[in-house]
C-alpha cells in the first residue's frame, strides 16, 4: 500500500506579498499584483507590445539571505531560497534532528537563471572580454542551481533534482515528491517552484508569440482576467512557492502540523502542439481523471478546482471543457478559481503557488476570488467561478497545470483526516 503523504509547511514569494500569511490575506481581498511594467535599462518600453507584469516589487534579497551570497545568485534562485526557508520554518523541520539522506529537494523551474544568463551574454558581446565572465556563472545558470542551493542551505542530502516542463514544472515537482516518498526514497521532500523570467529576451519572446495581454497596458490591474469575455492573453509574473511534503508516519512522529494530504498525481503529454492545447479538452480531462484514479477518489467528490486558467482565449475554454468532461454534472457544483488573475502567470512557479493557495483554501474553508471576472465568457462559464471570496468546507481539490511542450499535470489535494 502506498504511503500517505502530507503537507506540513508552506512558503511563498509573489507579486501580491512575500510570506504565506500576507499572501493569503491579499488573495482573499482580491488584491491585484499586476502593475505597469518598469522596463529594462537601455531598451525603449514602447518596443514591447505588452507593458504590464506581475512583478515582485522592491524585493531586497539581503533582507532574507546572507547579503554576500545573495548578490551572487540569480533572481529565481533568490526567490526559491526565500520561499524554502519560510516553508522549512513553517513546518518546524529541524534538520539537525533528521537523517540528512532522508530529506530531498525537488525544484520546478520553467526558464531558470535567465536574469544572469541574459546579462552576462550581453556584457560578453558588448565588452568582448570572455576572461571577465564570473567564475560562478556556469553553476549559477544551470536549471538545478536552485535545488543545489536549497539543499546546501538546509543540509538536505536526499534525492536532489530539477524538473523543467514549462508552465507545469512545479506541479510535476510536487508529483515527483509524492512519488519519491511513496517509494520510500525519502521521508521529507522540500518542493519549490521558482521563476524570474521578466527579462528583455524572454519578455520579447512572449510578445512575439502574441501570448501576452496588450489591451490593458493603461490599466494594468485589469489585464489578467481568466474566464472573462474580454481576456486577451496572459500576464507575465514571477515568484516562488514552496511546500514541505512528508510521509504521514514521519509527520506524526514529530507531531507536525498537517495542512492537507497530497492524495494523487498524474502527468501526461497531449502530443498535439508545442503551444496550443487540443481544442476538445479530452487530454486535460484524461490527466485529471488519472490523478483522481491515483488518489482513489471519484470525480463526484471534488469540491474545488484551482484552474490553470492563464487568461488566454483558447486555454481557458479548453480547460473548462476538460472539467466538464471529467466532472460531468459535478462541474456545476464545484468551486473554481484562478490564482493567476491575482499574480499573473509565474511560469515554472505557477503550480507550486497554486498548490499553496489550494492548501490554504482547504485549511481555511475559503476560496479566493477570480478578479476581473466581469463579463463571463459563455464558452468557459461554470456556476462556481466568482469574482468574490467563496466559503465552503473543501474535502477534495484539484490543482491543474498545463505547459508548453504539450504536457499536462494534475494534483489531488484533500483534507487531512
KAGI-V671894 format. One line per field, one symbol per residue. ss: DSSP state (H for helix, E for strand, C for the rest). phi: phi as a letter, one per 30 degrees, with the letter a starting at -180 (. if undefined). burial: I if it has 16 or more other C-alpha atoms within 10 Angstrom, else O. Layout:
# KAGI-V671894
ss = ???
phi = ???
burial = ???
This chain:
# KAGI-V671894
ss = CCCCEEEEEEEEECCCCECHHHHHHHHHHCCCCEEECCCCCCCCHHHCCCCEEECCCCCCHHHCCCHHHHCCCCHHHHHHHHHHHHHHHHHCCCHHHCCHHHEEEEEECCCCCHHHHHHHHHHHHHHCCHHHCCCCHHHHHCCCHHHHHHHHHHCCCCCEEEECCHHHHHHHHHHHHHHHHHCCCCCEEEEEEEECCCCHHHHHHHHHCCCECCCCCCCHHHCCCCCECCCCCECEECEEEEEEEEEHHHHHHCCCCCCEEEEEEEEEECCCCCCCCCCCCHHHHHHHHHHHHHHCCCHHHCCEEECCCCCCHHHHHHHHHHHHHHHHHHHHCCEEECCHHHHCECHHHHHHHHHHHHHHHHHHCEECCCCCCCCECHHHCCCCECCCCEECCCCEEEEEEEECCCEEEEEEEECCC
phi = .dddbbcbabaabbdclcjddddddddddiddccbdddibeicddddcdcbbaccddhdceddbbeeddedccdedddeddddddddddddidcddccdddcccbbccbdciddededddddddddchbddcdedcddddcddcdddddddddcidcdebaccbbhdceddddddddedddedidacbbdcbcbabcdbedddddddddhccdbdcecbedcdcbeiddcdbkdcdbblabbbccadeeddddchddcdacccaabbbbdhbadbcddddiddddddddddddddhbdedcdcabcddgdicddedddddddddddchddedcddbbbddddbicdhddedddddddddddddcibcddcdidcbededbcbeddbcbdccadccbbcbcabbejicbbbcccbddc
burial = OOIIIIIIIIIIIIIIIIIIOOIIOIIIOIIIIIIIIOIOOOOOOOOIIIIIIIIIOOOOIOOIOOOOOIOOIIIIIIIIIIIIIIIIOIIOIOOOOOOIOIIIIIIIIIIIIIIIIOOIOOOOOOOOOOOOOOOOIOOIIIIIIIIIIIIOOIIIIIIIIIIIIIIIIIIIIIIIIIIIIIOOIIIIIIIIIIIIIIIIOIIIOIIOOOIIIIIIIOOIIIIIIIIIIIIIIIIIIIIIIIIIIIIIOOIOOOOIOIIIIIIIIIIIIIOOOOOOIIOOIIIIIIIIIIIIIOIOIOIOOIIIIIIIIIIIIIIIIIIIIIIIIIIOOOIIOIIIIIIIIIIIIIIIIIIIIIIIIIIIIIIOOIIIIIIIIOOIIOIIIIOIIIOIIIOOOIIIIIIIIIIIIIIIIIIIIIIIO
